[in-house]
Amino acid sequence: TRPSEAEVYLFGVGQGSTPLTLRLAPGPYLLSVERRGHVTQRKTLHVEEGLDTSWKVEFIKRKRSRLGDYVGGRGFWNRN
């Protein structure tokens, strides 16, 4: 992943943090990769026998909202 040190989940069960290599039997796997402050990435990965399968993830930063927009901010309380 870019940036690294993201948490990897296989069917919702934590597997460790990136960079990470997993040895899996052939079949489909639901993977998700999470990193604080970034949009979670999810994918169904199809593993085939005898082939290396990889997934490169480039995270997108999550948009930050300003607390003032919701509590006491101009857009909420002061509609001027």
Order of alpha helices (4+ residues) and beta strands (2+ residues): beta-beta-beta-beta
